[in-house]
Amino acid sequence: MARRTFRGGVHPADKKALSRDAAFRRYEPGGLLVFPLGQHIGRPATAVVKKGDRVLAGQIIGEASGFISANIISSCSGTVKAVEKHRTVMGVMAESVIISNDGQYEKMPGIGEKVDYTTLDGKEIVQKVKDAGIVGLGGAGFPTNVKLSPKNPDGIRYVIANGAECEPYITCDDQLMRTHADEIVTGMKVMMRLFPNAKGVVVIEDNKPEAIAAMQKACETESDISVKVVPIKYPQGGEREIISVVAGIDIKASQLPADAGCIVDNVATIYAIYQAVCESTPLMEKAVTISGEAVAEPSNLIVPIGTLVSELFDAAGGAKEGTVPVKVLSGGPMMGVALATTEVPLQKNNNAFTFLEEDEVAAAEKQQTACIRCARCVHVCPLGLNPQMMAVAAERKDYERYEKVLYGLECISCGTCTFTCPAKRPLMQLFKEARNDIMAAKAVKRAEEAAAAAALEKEAAQKRQEEIDAAVAAALRVREPGKNLARASEAEQRLAAQSEAVNNVDEKVEASVKTAIKEAEADLASNAKTTLGNKVTDAVRADVADTSSEEKSVKAIGKEDAK
Amino acid sequence: MNQIYHVSSSPHVRSRLQTGPVMYNVIISLLPATLVGIWRFGVRAGIIVFLSILAAVASEAICCKIMKKELTIKDGSAVVTGLLLALCLSPLVPFYIPVLGAVFAIVVVKCMFGGLGKNFINPALAARCFLLISFSGTMTAYGVDGVSSATPLEVLKGGGAVNVTQMFLGTSTGVIGCSALALLIGGLYLWISGGITWEIPASMIGAFGIFMILFGGQGLDGKFLLAHLCGGGILMGAFFMATDPVTSPVSSTGQLLYGAIAGVLSGLFRVNGSAADSVSYAIIITNLVTPMIDQFIVPKPFAYRKKEGESFFSLAAIAPALVLTLITLIAGVALSGVFGLTKDTIEEQERAAQAAAYKEVVTGAEEIVDWEEGKAAVEALEGAVYGSDFGRVYINDAYKGVDASGNTVGYVISVTTADGFDGKITLAVGIAADGTVNGISFTELNETAGMGMRADEPEWKGQFAGKNVERFELMKGGGSTEDSQIDSISGASITSGAVVNAVNAALDFYAANGGAAAADAAA
């Protein structure tokens, strides 16, 4: 079933020579560390510290709020300077805990305690991972404890350690595998305790011979963990590509790796799992690559999370002589996000910062021509999509065709098509716009549906009330006192049941309205859409108010009736 | 560090590939064919190539200027169009032909539809078709060093034998880019360098081959098939024209279907239509189907294919395309059926018309019979141009007219000239035994109405009758005084000249083949 490689893909210059042999250096920042509360997919954490609080390294400063969320852990000791909005690598202002570092790195008690993972059961392992605030460190930032809790753990056949590291420039996973191979293998064994039928596979691209050797050596004694060497090709490290190669199964965007019997985690994430479970150390620091043509000493650093990127740049020797960085990327050049400013903190899910002295996109804009339909994008798309047609549909805003006919939402934004395009069309940008528009439209639709559902519920509540009224009236009509009493108590019981039902409805409506409002508010870019969203939410709120007042009156009548 | 850095959407690196180099690669792949063409057909071919490219680039520059668009000649697409057009032209065409064609290709087909990437049919092919329709005679006159001869495909169509080796190497007659070997080398290079994919050439050549085996009339005759594959632009079409990305589908399945349609149409047009130009029309028509193919054949992403190895499309997705192919096929078969049914009738009518025309020019003839000596002389010419000072004149046939008692009363020589204003003119020249012209009669005349067509009026063609001269001379200004002088039709001196030359050729042929002896015998 396993395949040699996936279909499509490209070979951008990997530029890894800049930093591939730079051994890890630990860097400890001074000054301020910034911890955005939303460093992961899902709801932002809730701050549990306030201005002036003293915190220790390893202390939870933001608690996961909801199922898909993650704890935020302080990586230094010091005083909370503020809990306020700060700019993040995504370019937005987001609620963050800002800690003024005292430089002591005083740790929470118990950190570093060795634990024998074989004494732990699955639940305890997942809890430890959750407490440690671990999310996918490869870039996505999906809470790992959620990933480790699939519906059917027995159906998991592969635990995949993703060491492909296919993004150009980035070398920290390479270094991590070279230096912490045993820990990564132990981390995999911890994960495999949760999945009794799983085999472990470490996937590494063949441009990392040292890492391959180290990992092979570490799994020598393990019968059910092996190293799979794959040919170098971007985007080999993509979750769906790696599953395709290991399990021979292609999954849809709407599916989870678990549907293909796979759990995929970056090697850095697995190392973090090892630290959390076996060494009682939450996710406080991580390996990052600081590289690029404009960096004096391209480095692989171990850095506390929350360190400002500007400091990391200085830690790597600052600008290379004779160069000026014009573009700074969090991540590599294929999928990385361009930073407008470096006054943003390192997040859990950042694994590299790349400082470029040339902006190839600006150069490409000058070379742009019309699409000549050469279909090179079609041939390289790792998902078998048709970017040429998608771009046409996106330009025309024909989202119906984009989504339904061309499967545009399957796109993983790997940028392969855009990289290849000889006409230098801004394909990726078009696809991102299209996705945003489609998602916003969907949010509006969901809000409308929630409002409609609320209206229906209200109607049902009214009907129930009428029934209760009738029952009460019937009870009152009966003369016999004994029967009357029985009927009254029966009515009361029914009433109680109905009230509960109404309560449930209220909660449901409220919850759905809340999410709808949140999503609508978050997604709606234009004023018009916002207005529509507001209208919808207003309507829903009014409905909710109606329902609850009605419920009160029902209760009052019921009580009277009982008397 | 409060500097603001550049931001943009990912990816932040781009491949080195650009539209320009993509086009230059096509030019490189066309070089072998171009060089062989120039080597074979001489400087004239080189000039045609140069003029075509120059006109294409210049008209694109002017278009950009007029339309206030960014100058796009650097992307090399105009050069490709010009070169492709030139390679599809006969080396004998006058120099205004490539210029006109290139201007048409760039201005009408490309720029007016929005420039690069927006044309709906291949500009070079569209220009070729435009020229074929507008200047059919000039465009279909092939030859080497100013000497006309039939192309292998014309010979093949006429049932003759051809030299496949010559066709393969490009040393036969044809368009400038007619070397099959050079085209194959170029095509292979283009494929290896990633300029084209295998789907279109493979399916087009495959479909064409199958069609020729089934309907070509010669079955699995290897030589016949090779000749058809090497000639008539199938290779040029399959590797360089049909693969034009702008006008071909983007998906692999779509390309296979597209190639198959182009191949079948090429075969259909070649078997039932004009031998030499089938591919141009076939590809142009297939170009028009491309948007439909792209609309309906959309590859499914991998995860949506049901099982390992399932092909790129579902039946539902290709149903419209299949229906379309079917309709094309049915229409083709129906057309060829009608053609077959009416063929004999048409030929009979033509023969009758011919006989009538021949009788008309021999006074007192009861019956037209073969003139053995003349026929032998015609065969000896092997279809080459007759003489050196009559222009592109061919002697088709020779007959004699006999009276009721079987005495020869005159001779008929059928002559075709390719120098007409709108193509070929065929006429029968009736000559009495003593060499006096009895009269002329046109069996093929497609000149401009009201101008060249006036040659068929008795006032004009009557000028030849009853005159016994060695050569006629055209008086462009009119005012003829002597027997040998013929007044030109006003405004149609090209037609007039062509006819005069044709008559002179007939007289020359008559004189050279025992005309005098025959006259003596008659005397």
Chai-1 contact restraints between the chains, C-beta under 6 A:
chainA,res_idxA,chainB,res_idxB,connection_type,confidence,min_distance_angstrom,max_distance_angstrom,comment,restraint_id
A,P12,B,V13,contact,1.0,0.0,6.0,A-B,restraint_1
A,D250,B,F302,contact,1.0,0.0,6.0,A-B,restraint_2
A,D250,B,A303,contact,1.0,0.0,6.0,A-B,restraint_3
A,I251,B,A303,contact,1.0,0.0,6.0,A-B,restraint_4
A,K252,B,A303,contact,1.0,0.0,6.0,A-B,restraint_5
A,S310,B,M1,contact,1.0,0.0,6.0,A-B,restraint_6
A,V326,B,H6,contact,1.0,0.0,6.0,A-B,restraint_7
A,K327,B,Y5,contact,1.0,0.0,6.0,A-B,restraint_8
A,K327,B,H6,contact,1.0,0.0,6.0,A-B,restraint_9
A,V328,B,Y5,contact,1.0,0.0,6.0,A-B,restraint_10
A,L329,B,H12,contact,1.0,0.0,6.0,A-B,restraint_11
A,P333,B,H12,contact,1.0,0.0,6.0,A-B,restraint_12
A,P333,B,V13,contact,1.0,0.0,6.0,A-B,restraint_13
A,M334,B,P11,contact,1.0,0.0,6.0,A-B,restraint_14
A,M335,B,S10,contact,1.0,0.0,6.0,A-B,restraint_15
A,G336,B,S10,contact,1.0,0.0,6.0,A-B,restraint_16
A,A338,B,V7,contact,1.0,0.0,6.0,A-B,restraint_17
A,A338,B,S8,contact,1.0,0.0,6.0,A-B,restraint_18
A,A340,B,I4,contact,1.0,0.0,6.0,A-B,restraint_19
A,A340,B,Y5,contact,1.0,0.0,6.0,A-B,restraint_20
A,A340,B,V7,contact,1.0,0.0,6.0,A-B,restraint_21
A,T342,B,M1,contact,1.0,0.0,6.0,A-B,restraint_22
A,D359,B,H6,contact,1.0,0.0,6.0,A-B,restraint_23
A,E360,B,V13,contact,1.0,0.0,6.0,A-B,restraint_24
A,E360,B,R14,contact,1.0,0.0,6.0,A-B,restraint_25
A,V361,B,S8,contact,1.0,0.0,6.0,A-B,restraint_26
A,V361,B,H12,contact,1.0,0.0,6.0,A-B,restraint_27
A,A364,B,R14,contact,1.0,0.0,6.0,A-B,restraint_28
A,Q367,B,Q18,contact,1.0,0.0,6.0,A-B,restraint_29
A,T369,B,T19,contact,1.0,0.0,6.0,A-B,restraint_30
A,T369,B,D75,contact,1.0,0.0,6.0,A-B,restraint_31
A,T369,B,L116,contact,1.0,0.0,6.0,A-B,restraint_32
A,A370,B,L116,contact,1.0,0.0,6.0,A-B,restraint_33
A,A370,B,G117,contact,1.0,0.0,6.0,A-B,restraint_34
A,C371,B,G117,contact,1.0,0.0,6.0,A-B,restraint_35
A,I372,B,G117,contact,1.0,0.0,6.0,A-B,restraint_36
A,I372,B,P245,contact,1.0,0.0,6.0,A-B,restraint_37
A,I372,B,V246,contact,1.0,0.0,6.0,A-B,restraint_38
A,R373,B,P245,contact,1.0,0.0,6.0,A-B,restraint_39
A,R373,B,V246,contact,1.0,0.0,6.0,A-B,restraint_40
A,R373,B,V250,contact,1.0,0.0,6.0,A-B,restraint_41
A,C374,B,P245,contact,1.0,0.0,6.0,A-B,restraint_42
A,A375,B,V250,contact,1.0,0.0,6.0,A-B,restraint_43
A,V378,B,V250,contact,1.0,0.0,6.0,A-B,restraint_44
A,L383,B,P301,contact,1.0,0.0,6.0,A-B,restraint_45
A,G384,B,P299,contact,1.0,0.0,6.0,A-B,restraint_46
A,G384,B,P301,contact,1.0,0.0,6.0,A-B,restraint_47
A,G384,B,F302,contact,1.0,0.0,6.0,A-B,restraint_48
A,L385,B,P301,contact,1.0,0.0,6.0,A-B,restraint_49
A,N386,B,P299,contact,1.0,0.0,6.0,A-B,restraint_50
A,Q388,B,V250,contact,1.0,0.0,6.0,A-B,restraint_51
A,V405,B,V298,contact,1.0,0.0,6.0,A-B,restraint_52
A,Y407,B,P301,contact,1.0,0.0,6.0,A-B,restraint_53
A,E410,B,P301,contact,1.0,0.0,6.0,A-B,restraint_54
A,G415,B,S10,contact,1.0,0.0,6.0,A-B,restraint_55
A,G415,B,P11,contact,1.0,0.0,6.0,A-B,restraint_56
A,T418,B,P11,contact,1.0,0.0,6.0,A-B,restraint_57
A,F419,B,P11,contact,1.0,0.0,6.0,A-B,restraint_58
A,F419,B,R14,contact,1.0,0.0,6.0,A-B,restraint_59
A,F419,B,S15,contact,1.0,0.0,6.0,A-B,restraint_60
A,T420,B,S15,contact,1.0,0.0,6.0,A-B,restraint_61
A,P422,B,L17,contact,1.0,0.0,6.0,A-B,restraint_62
A,P422,B,Q18,contact,1.0,0.0,6.0,A-B,restraint_63
A,P422,B,T19,contact,1.0,0.0,6.0,A-B,restraint_64
A,P422,B,V22,contact,1.0,0.0,6.0,A-B,restraint_65
A,A423,B,T19,contact,1.0,0.0,6.0,A-B,restraint_66
A,M428,B,S9,contact,1.0,0.0,6.0,A-B,restraint_67
A,Q429,B,S9,contact,1.0,0.0,6.0,A-B,restraint_68
